[in-house]
Amino acid sequence: MMLLLKLPLLMAAVLSLGLATSFSPSASKGREYYEQRGEVVWEVPTDRKVIALTFDDGPHPVHTDHILKLLKQYDAKATFFVVGNRAAKYPELVRRAAMEGHEIGNHTYTHPYFNRNRHTETMRRELSDTHDAIFRATGQPPHLFRPPGGYYNEAVVHMAKQSGYLVILWSWDQDTNDWRSPGTGRIVRKVLDHDHNGDIVLFHDFVEGRTQTVDALRVILPELKQRGYQFVTVSELLSMRKSVPVKKP
């Protein structure tokens, strides 16, 4: 796996690129702009005790297998944002995840960062090739897209929308940084010290070397279940959004 440089969302909000045949920096549009338009999702306001666990960069023949077994043990559903070339290499794992009730999202084919000068058609191909790999494995078309590293901008959001995707990021305080191998305890505390209804939690099921994610999940899953949480896919979470009354002028 290419080591991911996870961009803090505050930094991501100041990266914006104009729509053209290639990207160049332009004026920024912040998180509120995209939230109001419903084009990027970080978490979902809800009164229900639900949380969405997400896993990036897989599948991995060992790590994903262990994670799927743990999720099944705790009756937990999750969303896997797969890298297309890995989905093509391990289609049986993608198929298995879908058959066990998990959601499969698009995380590009080769994991490029979209903060760099990239031709629009190249980015579309990254999505379409992964789309095809997921469909071949599962027979189901994906509808959710997570840009590598969390890099997003107006051009990326527009391109994803044109391709039939909704951009999904993660809750501000639920980036576990498990790809850095910070220690099982730190991953556990990151999740359990900041849990809220409607959170989207970021994990990885492909980490170079020995993953600490699986060991952390052995603590996180039973504890969150004890706290009354139901583990749902991102699409399920979106359907539970609390309606906010329109303010009268």
C-alpha positions as CSV (number, residue, x, y, z in Angstrom):
1,M,0.0,0.0,0.0
2,M,1.1,3.5,-0.7
3,L,1.4,5.3,2.6
4,L,-1.4,7.7,2.9
5,L,-0.8,11.2,3.9
6,K,-4.1,11.9,5.6
7,L,-4.9,15.6,5.1
8,P,-6.7,17.3,8.0
9,L,-10.1,18.4,6.8
10,L,-9.3,22.0,7.7
11,M,-6.5,21.9,5.1
12,A,-8.7,20.0,2.7
13,A,-11.2,22.8,2.8
14,V,-8.7,25.3,1.5
15,L,-7.8,23.3,-1.5
16,S,-9.9,24.0,-4.5
17,L,-9.3,23.5,-8.2
18,G,-11.0,24.8,-11.2
19,L,-12.9,22.6,-13.6
20,A,-10.8,22.4,-16.8
21,T,-9.0,19.8,-18.8
22,S,-6.4,19.8,-16.0
23,F,-6.4,21.2,-12.4
24,S,-5.0,24.4,-11.2
25,P,-5.6,26.1,-7.8
26,S,-8.5,28.5,-7.4
27,A,-10.6,30.1,-4.7
28,S,-11.6,27.8,-1.9
29,K,-15.1,26.7,-0.9
30,G,-15.3,25.5,2.6
31,R,-17.1,22.6,4.3
32,E,-20.3,24.5,5.0
33,Y,-20.8,25.2,1.3
34,Y,-20.6,21.5,0.4
35,E,-22.6,20.4,3.4
36,Q,-25.5,22.7,2.6
37,R,-25.5,21.5,-1.0
38,G,-25.4,17.9,0.2
39,E,-22.4,17.1,-2.0
40,V,-19.9,16.0,0.7
41,V,-20.7,14.1,3.8
42,W,-18.6,14.1,7.0
43,E,-21.2,12.7,9.4
44,V,-25.0,12.5,9.6
45,P,-27.1,14.3,12.2
46,T,-29.4,11.8,13.8
47,D,-31.1,11.0,17.1
48,R,-30.5,7.3,16.6
49,K,-27.7,5.5,18.3
50,V,-25.9,4.5,15.1
51,I,-22.4,4.7,13.8
52,A,-20.8,3.9,10.4
53,L,-17.4,2.1,10.4
54,T,-15.5,2.6,7.1
55,F,-12.4,0.9,5.9
56,D,-10.1,2.2,3.1
57,D,-7.4,0.9,0.7
58,G,-8.3,-2.8,0.7
59,P,-9.0,-5.5,0.2
60,H,-6.2,-7.4,1.8
61,P,-6.2,-11.2,1.9
62,V,-5.4,-11.4,5.6
63,H,-6.5,-8.1,7.2
64,T,-9.9,-7.9,5.4
65,D,-10.6,-11.5,6.3
66,H,-10.0,-10.9,10.0
67,I,-12.1,-7.7,9.9
68,L,-15.0,-9.4,8.2
69,K,-15.0,-12.1,10.8
70,L,-15.0,-9.6,13.6
71,L,-17.8,-7.6,12.0
72,K,-19.9,-10.8,11.7
73,Q,-19.2,-11.7,15.3
74,Y,-20.7,-8.4,16.5
75,D,-23.5,-8.2,13.9
76,A,-21.9,-5.1,12.5
77,K,-22.3,-3.7,9.0
78,A,-19.5,-1.5,7.5
79,T,-18.5,0.3,4.3
80,F,-15.4,-0.7,2.5
81,F,-13.9,1.9,0.2
82,V,-11.8,-0.3,-2.1
83,V,-8.9,0.5,-4.4
84,G,-9.8,-0.8,-7.8
85,N,-6.6,-2.6,-8.7
86,R,-6.8,-4.5,-5.4
87,A,-10.5,-5.2,-5.9
88,A,-9.5,-6.7,-9.3
89,K,-6.8,-8.8,-7.6
90,Y,-9.0,-10.1,-4.8
91,P,-12.6,-10.0,-6.2
92,E,-13.6,-12.9,-3.9
93,L,-13.1,-10.7,-0.8
94,V,-15.1,-7.8,-2.3
95,R,-17.9,-10.3,-3.2
96,R,-17.8,-11.8,0.2
97,A,-18.1,-8.4,1.9
98,A,-21.1,-7.5,-0.2
99,M,-22.8,-10.8,0.4
100,E,-22.3,-10.4,4.1
101,G,-24.3,-7.1,4.0
102,H,-21.5,-4.6,3.8
103,E,-21.3,-1.7,1.4
104,I,-18.6,-1.3,-1.2
105,G,-17.5,2.2,-2.1
106,N,-15.1,3.6,-4.7
107,H,-11.6,4.7,-3.6
108,T,-10.0,5.1,-7.1
109,Y,-8.1,2.5,-9.1
110,T,-4.4,3.4,-8.2
111,H,-4.9,5.7,-5.2
112,P,-3.7,9.0,-6.7
113,Y,-4.0,12.2,-4.7
114,F,-6.4,14.7,-6.3
115,N,-4.6,17.7,-4.9
116,R,-2.1,17.6,-7.7
117,N,-2.3,18.7,-11.3
118,R,-4.4,15.9,-12.9
119,H,-6.3,15.7,-16.1
120,T,-10.0,15.5,-15.6
121,E,-10.3,12.5,-17.9
122,T,-7.6,10.7,-15.8
123,M,-9.6,11.1,-12.7
124,R,-12.8,9.9,-14.4
125,R,-11.0,6.8,-15.5
126,E,-9.8,6.2,-11.9
127,L,-13.4,6.1,-10.9
128,S,-14.8,4.2,-13.8
129,D,-12.2,1.5,-13.7
130,T,-12.9,0.9,-10.0
131,H,-16.6,1.1,-10.7
132,D,-16.2,-1.7,-13.2
133,A,-14.0,-3.8,-10.9
134,I,-16.6,-3.6,-8.1
135,F,-19.5,-4.4,-10.4
136,R,-17.6,-7.4,-11.8
137,A,-17.0,-8.7,-8.3
138,T,-20.5,-8.0,-6.8
139,G,-22.9,-7.4,-9.6
140,Q,-23.8,-4.1,-7.8
141,P,-22.8,-0.6,-8.9
142,P,-21.2,1.5,-6.2
143,H,-22.6,5.0,-5.4
144,L,-20.2,6.3,-2.8
145,F,-16.7,7.8,-3.4
146,R,-14.0,8.6,-1.0
147,P,-11.0,10.6,-2.5
148,P,-7.6,9.3,-1.5
149,G,-6.1,11.2,1.4
150,G,-9.3,13.1,1.9
151,Y,-8.3,15.6,-0.8
152,Y,-11.4,17.2,-2.2
153,N,-12.2,20.4,-4.1
154,E,-14.8,21.8,-6.4
155,A,-13.6,19.9,-9.5
156,V,-13.4,16.6,-7.7
157,V,-16.9,17.0,-6.2
158,H,-18.3,18.0,-9.6
159,M,-16.6,15.1,-11.4
160,A,-17.8,12.6,-8.8
161,K,-21.4,13.9,-9.0
162,Q,-21.3,13.7,-12.8
163,S,-20.2,10.1,-12.4
164,G,-23.1,9.3,-10.1
165,Y,-21.2,9.4,-6.8
166,L,-21.6,11.1,-3.5
167,V,-18.4,12.1,-1.8
168,I,-18.0,10.6,1.7
169,L,-15.3,11.7,4.1
170,W,-15.3,11.1,7.9
171,S,-16.1,12.8,11.2
172,W,-13.6,15.4,12.3
173,D,-12.5,13.5,15.4
174,Q,-12.9,10.0,14.0
175,D,-9.8,9.7,11.9
176,T,-8.0,6.8,13.7
177,N,-4.7,7.3,11.8
178,D,-4.4,3.5,12.0
179,W,-2.3,3.5,8.8
180,R,0.5,5.1,10.9
181,S,0.4,2.2,13.4
182,P,0.2,4.6,16.4
183,G,-0.5,1.8,18.8
184,T,-3.6,-0.2,19.4
185,G,-4.5,1.8,22.5
186,R,-4.4,5.1,20.7
187,I,-6.7,3.8,18.0
188,V,-9.1,2.5,20.6
189,R,-9.1,5.8,22.5
190,K,-9.5,7.9,19.4
191,V,-12.8,6.1,18.7
192,L,-14.2,5.5,22.2
193,D,-13.3,9.0,23.5
194,H,-15.2,10.8,20.7
195,D,-18.2,8.6,19.8
196,H,-21.3,10.4,18.7
197,N,-24.6,9.4,17.0
198,G,-24.1,9.6,13.2
199,D,-20.3,9.4,13.2
200,I,-18.4,8.1,10.3
201,V,-15.2,6.4,11.5
202,L,-12.1,6.0,9.3
203,F,-10.1,2.8,9.5
204,H,-7.9,1.0,6.9
205,D,-8.0,-2.7,6.1
206,F,-4.8,-2.5,4.2
207,V,-1.8,-1.2,6.1
208,E,1.9,-1.9,5.3
209,G,3.4,-4.3,7.8
210,R,1.4,-5.6,10.8
211,T,-1.9,-3.9,11.2
212,Q,-3.1,-2.7,14.6
213,T,-6.6,-2.1,13.3
214,V,-7.8,-5.7,13.9
215,D,-6.6,-5.7,17.6
216,A,-8.2,-2.3,18.1
217,L,-11.5,-3.5,16.7
218,R,-11.5,-6.4,19.2
219,V,-11.9,-3.7,21.9
220,I,-13.9,-1.1,20.0
221,L,-16.7,-3.3,18.6
222,P,-17.9,-4.8,21.9
223,E,-17.5,-1.5,23.8
224,L,-19.6,0.5,21.3
225,K,-22.2,-2.3,21.3
226,Q,-22.3,-2.1,25.1
227,R,-22.9,1.6,24.8
228,G,-25.9,0.9,22.6
229,Y,-24.6,1.6,19.1
230,Q,-25.8,-0.1,16.0
231,F,-23.2,-0.4,13.3
232,V,-24.6,0.5,9.9
233,T,-23.4,1.2,6.4
234,V,-22.9,4.7,5.2
235,S,-26.0,4.5,2.9
236,E,-28.1,3.3,5.9
237,L,-26.7,6.1,8.0
238,L,-27.7,8.6,5.3
239,S,-31.3,7.3,5.4
240,M,-31.4,8.1,9.1
241,R,-30.6,11.8,8.8
242,K,-32.5,14.0,11.2
243,S,-34.7,16.5,9.4
244,V,-33.8,20.1,10.3
245,P,-36.8,22.6,10.2
246,V,-36.3,25.3,7.6
247,K,-35.8,28.7,9.3
248,K,-38.6,31.2,8.7
249,P,-37.5,34.6,7.5
